[in-house]
């Protein structure tokens, strides 16, 4: 399997597990947060989906981007299903972009996020996108545990 195929497979597998967890959030718990400064359940789902869109722009621009023009900005959060459906076209664009990467680009292209304190090779950066989502997936499992609700099984 080629490197780019593995990156796509990893992104798909992380999302599959995130969806299992997100669909396990009770609708009446979307505004729940463990403490005032923390993201709510709904905000975290939005953060991951919007983050992927912004990461896609960073890959295209090879640098950090402003969050001002995000299609997610100002959009009310109603449900996980609605949010995932809204993000679907951007997800497809992201996967298409990843699929189009040439193998040598994985190490020859640098994404400059000096403003955030790092620069990374493209391959590392794409893995970072999936890692970001997987960290929040685990965080959401912790939220569900704190709420004392059933946690979906993601280790199938």
C-alpha positions as a printed NumPy array, in Angstrom:
array([[  0.   ,   0.   ,   0.   ],
       [  1.362,   3.432,  -0.941],
       [  2.058,   6.094,   1.684],
       [ -0.776,   8.333,   0.492],
       [ -3.204,   5.412,   0.62 ],
       [ -2.184,   4.83 ,   4.234],
       [ -2.798,   8.488,   5.077],
       [ -6.306,   8.281,   3.617],
       [ -6.972,   4.976,   5.384],
       [ -5.831,   6.484,   8.687],
       [ -8.067,   9.549,   8.231],
       [-11.035,   7.332,   7.379],
       [-10.462,   5.014,  10.344],
       [-10.112,   7.89 ,  12.809],
       [-13.332,   9.448,  11.478],
       [-15.186,   6.129,  11.632],
       [-14.394,   5.86 ,  15.318],
       [-15.175,   9.529,  15.973],
       [-18.605,   9.062,  14.421],
       [-19.273,   6.115,  16.702],
       [-18.443,   8.265,  19.729],
       [-20.226,  11.392,  18.483],
       [-23.384,   9.407,  17.766],
       [-23.226,   8.175,  21.361],
       [-23.642,  11.698,  22.759],
       [-27.2  ,  12.082,  24.055],
       [-28.954,  14.908,  22.183],
       [-29.764,  16.604,  25.49 ],
       [-26.053,  16.542,  26.446],
       [-24.666,  18.468,  23.478],
       [-24.272,  21.611,  25.621],
       [-22.649,  19.699,  28.522],
       [-19.118,  20.676,  29.5  ],
       [-17.028,  19.522,  32.47 ],
       [-16.236,  23.083,  33.561],
       [-16.882,  26.617,  32.268],
       [-13.723,  27.092,  30.163],
       [-14.008,  23.657,  28.491],
       [-15.633,  23.057,  25.124],
       [-19.13 ,  21.59 ,  25.224],
       [-19.775,  18.287,  23.477],
       [-21.275,  20.079,  20.485],
       [-18.453,  22.62 ,  20.384],
       [-15.908,  19.818,  20.335],
       [-17.584,  18.086,  17.395],
       [-17.677,  21.436,  15.577],
       [-14.029,  22.097,  16.51 ],
       [-12.898,  18.823,  14.942],
       [-14.919,  19.252,  11.749],
       [-13.995,  22.904,  11.318],
       [-10.399,  22.101,  12.22 ],
       [-10.174,  19.603,   9.387],
       [-11.449,  22.258,   6.977],
       [ -8.826,  24.719,   8.242],
       [ -6.078,  22.09 ,   8.07 ],
       [ -7.074,  21.478,   4.451],
       [ -6.619,  25.185,   3.712],
       [ -3.239,  25.103,   5.449],
       [ -2.154,  22.214,   3.234],
       [ -3.249,  24.118,   0.149],
       [ -1.535,  27.32 ,   1.293],
       [  1.42 ,  25.542,   2.913],
       [  1.012,  27.859,   5.892],
       [ -1.379,  28.93 ,   8.631],
       [ -4.635,  30.53 ,   7.545],
       [ -7.067,  32.98 ,   9.1  ],
       [-10.201,  31.434,  10.557],
       [-12.304,  34.42 ,   9.534],
       [-13.89 ,  32.899,   6.441],
       [-14.791,  29.499,   7.795],
       [-18.126,  28.195,   6.504],
       [-18.756,  26.955,  10.063],
       [-18.566,  30.442,  11.604],
       [-21.868,  31.659,  12.99 ],
       [-23.682,  28.472,  12.029],
       [-25.914,  27.193,  14.836],
       [-25.178,  23.694,  16.1  ],
       [-28.333,  21.587,  16.105],
       [-27.244,  17.948,  16.037],
       [-24.275,  15.732,  15.352],
       [-25.96 ,  14.358,  12.224],
       [-26.611,  17.843,  10.859],
       [-23.053,  18.957,  11.607],
       [-21.523,  15.895,   9.95 ],
       [-23.78 ,  16.324,   6.895],
       [-22.794,  19.992,   6.618],
       [-19.099,  19.087,   6.844],
       [-19.344,  16.207,   4.335],
       [-18.413,  18.23 ,   1.196],
       [-15.367,  19.651,   2.995],
       [-14.426,  16.162,   4.188],
       [-14.613,  14.917,   0.599],
       [-12.399,  17.803,  -0.528],
       [ -9.898,  16.991,   2.222],
       [ -9.735,  13.306,   1.27 ],
       [ -9.421,  14.209,  -2.398],
       [ -6.583,  16.589,  -1.603],
       [ -4.766,  13.937,   0.43 ],
       [ -5.292,  11.377,  -2.34 ],
       [ -3.697,  13.74 ,  -4.858],
       [ -0.417,  14.118,  -2.956],
       [  2.629,  12.815,  -4.792],
       [  4.85 ,  10.552,  -2.666],
       [  7.867,  12.856,  -2.872],
       [  5.701,  15.794,  -1.706],
       [  5.307,  14.102,   1.681],
       [  8.869,  15.088,   2.567],
       [  9.645,  17.906,   0.141],
       [  6.744,  20.231,   1.044],
       [  6.813,  22.077,   4.346],
       [  3.749,  23.487,   6.087],
       [  4.833,  26.645,   7.874],
       [  2.967,  27.251,  11.094],
       [  5.686,  29.349,  12.676],
       [  2.923,  31.474,  14.191],
       [  1.84 ,  28.355,  16.116],
       [  5.409,  27.38 ,  16.899],
       [  6.166,  24.707,  14.336],
       [  6.92 ,  23.772,  10.751],
       [  6.269,  20.233,   9.542],
       [  6.768,  18.161,   6.434],
       [  3.508,  17.536,   4.591],
       [  3.321,  13.845,   5.533],
       [  3.783,  14.667,   9.214],
       [  1.208,  17.432,   8.951],
       [ -1.436,  15.136,   7.436],
       [ -0.883,  12.677,  10.277],
       [ -1.246,  15.589,  12.708],
       [ -4.765,  16.24 ,  11.346],
       [ -5.853,  12.697,  12.223],
       [ -4.05 ,  12.882,  15.568],
       [ -5.941,  16.07 ,  16.43 ],
       [ -9.237,  14.317,  15.772],
       [ -8.248,  11.189,  17.681],
       [ -7.221,  13.213,  20.743],
       [-10.651,  14.847,  20.799],
       [-12.312,  11.464,  20.306],
       [-10.625,  10.259,  23.478],
       [-11.528,  13.493,  25.221],
       [-15.178,  12.968,  24.28 ],
       [-15.066,   9.458,  25.731],
       [-13.873,  11.081,  28.955],
       [-16.791,  13.516,  28.805],
       [-19.233,  10.627,  28.41 ],
       [-17.65 ,   8.899,  31.391],
       [-18.011,  12.079,  33.499],
       [-21.663,  12.335,  32.458],
       [-22.116,   8.719,  33.529],
       [-23.663,   7.698,  30.207],
       [-22.887,   4.617,  28.156],
       [-19.717,   4.9  ,  26.158],
       [-19.722,   3.404,  22.676],
       [-17.289,   0.603,  21.96 ],
       [-14.754,   1.865,  19.435],
       [-12.314,  -1.054,  19.671],
       [-13.972,  -3.366,  17.172]])
